[in-house]
Amino acid sequence: MLIVRSNESSEMPENLCGFGCNGVGGSRLGSGCSDPYSASLNSGPNLGSRAWINPFTGFFPRNDSATPNNNHTGHNHTGTSHRILTEINDLNTNLNPGATYYAEGQYVTPHEYAWCQANPTQCNMYNNVSYRRYNVTGTASPFSFSPVGATVRMQPAIAAWTGATLVQIHPAPLEDGVGIVAYKVSNPSVGVWQYEYVIYNQNLDRAIQRFSVPVGAGANISAVGFHAPPQHPGWSADGTVGNAGYSSTPWANTLAANSITWNTETFAQNENANAIRWGTAYTFRFTSNRPPELANATVGFFKRGDPIQVQVLAPSAPAANVSISGRVMSSPGVGVRNALVMVTDSQGTSRMAYTGTFGYYIVENIVPGATYTVTAVSKGMTFQPVQIQVNQNITGLDFTSSTN
């Protein structure tokens, strides 16, 4: 949502930021002053399209120019026209138990850009984003929203993602804005790791077209997912090519031997492609059987600029195959000769070996990074199976019969 201060405003300035407002109001916002607007002033449907705006320079055409930024002729307004669009299923509280919701606002002004170009060591144009948490009630539209706590100023909403690591990207200082690559890895069960990445574009005019995560050779990848907000349909003078609106087509994903990549169309293919434009965040996720390690992901841009690398956590490559060894014994502790020891994975595939003269065994060529069931069998004896996570060579896995 873009918030622009009206020159006709007569509201009195406030000192909400605690910087010592000088009291200047009206058509100017005084030094150290704040002037928060309510939703009634900043909601649609009589807002212009964000497609006209360069979020880094703050440039947008005047409404009396050859490309008017707020022309509403030739189309009808609905309840969501020119407002923030969200999938209903994302708000349905039955489908998202425990979810928390945040609203974010951003000020874009050409004056800060001009100041930063002239005074690069005194630039603070990247703190114009703030967010606030809201409770959502309902399972279908209309939903109810109620604020929780105070507004968190000068930070993007992605900062509220608990347990995530945030890495700022700034591909071209003094030429374009900033974004964030955030990631979080969880281990919900033995041998299962869930990887989730969010790319947030704060004010990068170049936008983002591609995201690639390296995958260790031999790692299994499943449950690949992608999520992005819906785009508005096209309307007259909306700032998009042909007034067609931006595409909502989900990004394609490609799984290769050593990487997983998501991408939308290139700028040359479709200038209205579903790129990650300013003030939005897209989510990428998958599940793997391998634990994480530090690796360099690649972020590719839409309009211009070379790709950059960003350090994230990604699935590691399996180590070399390992072995399990130990001894099979009778209840008095005597080694059992020719006992069968089987190591079975979750798919029912087994590797096996027989014990030697004194009951010792070794089962080799076991793929690490998985959970196995190890069973010993010998006539007239009973052994308790053992379930074990195997990440490296395991020694001393002994079995003692519960019967003589």
Secondary structure, 3 states (H helix, E strand, C coil): CECCCCCCCCCCCECCCCCCCCCCCCCCCCCCCECCCCHHHHCCCCCCCHHHCCCCCCCCCCCCCCCCCCCCCCCCCCCCCCCCCCCHHHHCCCCCCCCCEEEEEECCCHHHHHHHHHCHHHCCCCCCEEEEEEEEECCCCCCEEEEEEEEECCCCHHHHCCCCEEEEECCCCCCCCCEEEEEEEEEEECCEEEEEEEEEECCCCCCEEEEEEECCCCCCEEEEEEECCCCCCCCCCCCCHHHCCCCCCCCEEEECCCEEEEECCCCCCCCCCCCECCCEEEEEEEEECCCEEEEEEEEEECCCCCCEEEEEEEECCCCCCEEEEEEEECCCCCECCCCEEEEECCCCCEEEEECCCCCEEEEEEECCCEEEEEEEECCCCCCCCEEEEECCCECCCCEECCCC
